[in-house]
């Protein structure tokens, strides 16, 4: 029996959304940053340097909202704002060592929680299926 694409898509969407929600709630204790602030910091971590306008586009927020996010991250010493050498009107956003540490700690906590959940709740056969599923899921997003 073949599963319809829409049904498969709906089941996958719900499962992935629930997994992300549970993982975030398990790791999120005493979180000083909102989801958008964490996502923005992760984006700067990933790209090493970005313009505020690029961040606003990637995060799908207004320039005004991004300005507030950048100011908060700067106050917490997670990012640094440096005037552009080419265009003095522009500011380059980079991550600080404290910001890198924050992101890496969050990622490690998430990974540890997920590894524990996998080890406690799945069989060896299910782990092999998960490993194969990662390849398929990667195709969907790459």
N, C-alpha and C positions, 0 to 999 in steps of 0.2 A: 504494500500500500504506500503510495507516494504522498508526502505531505505537501499541501499547497504552499506556494511561496509566501503568500500573505500570512498564513497561519504560522509558518516557520519564522518569518520576520517578527511577528507579534510576540511569539514565545521568546525569541532571542532578545528582543528589546526589553521585555519585562525582566528577564533573568539578569541581563547585564546591568540594567538600572538598579535592580535590587542588590546585586553584588556590590556595586559601587557605593550605594547608600549605606549598606551595612558596614562595609570596610571603612568608610569615612566616619561613621558614628563610633566605631570601635577605636579609631586612632585619634579622634578629634578632641580628646580631653584638654581642657584649659586652652583652647585655641584662640590666639590673639587676632587672627586674620579671618576675614570672610572668604567664601569660596572664590569670588572674583579676585580678591587680593592675592590669595594663594596661587590662583591660576596665572595671574599677571606675573608674579614673582617666578613661577615655573617657566613662563615664556622667556623672561629675561635670562634665566639660568640656561635655558636651551639654546638661545640665539646669541648669548654673551653681550650683545649691545643692540639697543633698539631705540627708535624715536618714539616719543609719546603717541604720535598719530598712528604709528604702526601697531602699537599695543592696543589702542582704542579700537582699531579695525579688527584685529585678531580676537579681542575679547567681546566685540560687538556692544560697546558702550560709547557714550558720547565723549567728546574731548574733555568736557567739563568734569564728567565722572572720573575719567582716567587721571585727570590732574589731581583730584582728591585722593585717588588710590596711590598715585606716585608720591604725593606729599606724605601720606601715612607711612608708606614703606620706607621713605627717606628718613622720617622722624625716628623710625624703629632701627635705622641703620642697616636695613636689608638691601637697599639699592643706593646708588650714587648718581647724581645728576652732574654732567660735565658739559660745558658749552662746546658746540661743534667747532672744529678748526676751520672747516670750509664755509660755514654759514653761522655767524655769531647769534642769529635769531633762534637757532635750533639747539635743543638739548639732547645729549646722548644719555640713555639710561643703561647702567651696568650694575651687575650684582656685586655685593660686598662679600667678604669672607663670612660674615655673620649670616647673610642671606643664603649663601651656599650651604652653610651648616644647617640652617633651618630646613631647606628643601631636602637635603640628604637625610636628615633625621626623620622627616615625615615619610619619605619614600621607604626608608629602612623599616619603620614601624608598620607601614602598610604591607610591605613584603613579608615581614615576620608574621603578622596576623594571618595573611592569606596562606602562607606556608603551613602554619599550625592548623588552620581550618582544613586544608587539603589533606594533611597527614592524619588528622583525626576523623574526617568524615568521608573519605574516599578509599576505595580498594585499589590494589595495584593495577587492575584492569581499567578502572575508571581514570587513574592517573595517566595511563597510556593514551586513553581517549582524549583527555584534556590536552596532552602534549600535541596530539594530531590536530585538535581543534584550534590551537594557537596559530598554526600555520594557515588554516582556513580563515580565521578571524583577521589575521594580518593581511591577507589578500583583499578583504573587504575595505580596509582603511588605507592601504598603500596605493 
